[in-house]
Amino acid sequence: MFLQLDLNDLHLRGVISLNRIHGGLFGLAVGDALGSTVEYLSKEEIIRRHGQLRDIDGGGWLGLKPGEWTDDTAMTIAVAEGILANPHDPVRRIGENFIEFANIDHPAMGLFIRIAIRKYKKLKNWQKAAEEIHKEEGLTAGNGALMRTLPVAFMYKDPADIYMMSMMIARMTHWEPEAGLTCCLYCLLARDFILGTTNKVLAWEKTKDTFLGLVPPKFLGVAKKLVLDKLFDIEKRQYDNLVPSGYTVDSLACALSCFFKGSSLEEAVIRAVNLGGDADTIGAITGGLAGVYWGFEAIPDRWLAEFSAEQINRLDDVAGGFKQIFII
């Protein structure tokens, strides 16, 4: 097994900022719902059809209703509820939640997670299943782990715990080290914003240093290439040079760039989804980060109005579960 965790030693955060947690969860959901309209379209196709997409219209290749979210939000909720149920060892509950979502047969349920679930049912171990898929299929550095990882930043305070949980939860399905490492980077940065950091660039520099100090020698080469090469100067990268693919590094690069260049949550998310490509996931990743930075009140009312009362209550319940977390 990849991680030998003493889960009883995890330090859980005390009282945290509910506004930023709400902002992160709802920001992720609105980014997902907005981006689903233009998923798999190119920037040029989006311009022809929508000009600049600014409103949650539904439709897209899945034919969703306005405000209906995809697996990005559903899987994030699955992770959040699993962590809340058992923060010391959430894998079993998270896995049960994944299977429950798969049984609904939602049209947005990705092929990769379906493969992972079938393999898990055979092996009865999520990480062994992910490792076997990686050996058989390769290409397990998709953004499916990154899109669901934000709740790790909600629960765990210590950077070492964030690293361990990011990797462990990512490797339930995505065995390639880059998948877990991008999750860790994202959650470390989100954690700083949850704790009140306001300088984006300084927070990113601190995050990179913390990250490289956490990664074990086995993955240090991959980690260094990630932050010193693939994400080098990401806060300055030009919009036209972003690649909105399903590769986890590309997706994180798009989200970070749009977040750094955006002057508001709305601007950051609109920039993200109008890249096209894997627009719902990139919108969700961007919206989650922007939400913990700018807070819930920064989310446009017109976007929230597209959610049903049931959706609002579900997100409220999940976010509220993190309101009072005491050291165990």
Number of C-alpha atoms within 10 A of each C-alpha: 7 12 11 8 14 9 13 10 10 21 19 18 18 16 12 19 19 20 19 28 31 25 28 32 28 27 34 32 33 30 33 33 33 30 35 33 28 27 26 20 19 17 18 13 14 20 13 10 11 14 12 14 18 17 19 24 20 21 17 15 13 13 12 18 16 20 24 22 25 23 23 29 26 19 21 25 25 23 25 27 22 22 24 19 14 13 20 18 18 19 21 15 18 25 21 14 20 23 19 12 16 18 11 9 10 12 12 16 19 14 8 14 20 17 14 23 22 13 19 21 12 10 13 12 15 23 24 19 25 25 22 17 20 17 12 9 9 13 13 24 24 22 28 23 28 33 27 27 29 30 28 28 29 30 26 24 21 15 20 19 22 26 22 22 29 28 25 24 24 29 24 25 31 32 28 18 17 23 25 28 25 27 29 31 25 25 26 30 24 30 28 21 24 27 14 14 14 13 11 16 11 10 17 21 13 14 22 19 11 16 23 17 12 18 19 10 10 9 13 15 12 14 24 16 12 18 19 11 11 14 19 13 11 21 18 11 18 11 14 8 8 18 17 28 21 18 19 25 24 19 29 27 23 30 30 26 24 31 26 19 17 17 12 17 29 23 15 24 34 23 24 34 36 28 28 26 21 24 31 31 35 38 36 36 35 34 33 35 31 35 31 33 30 22 24 21 13 15 22 14 9 10 22 17 13 20 20 13 9 9 16 14 12 13 17 15 13 19 24 14 17 24 18 13 16 13 10 12
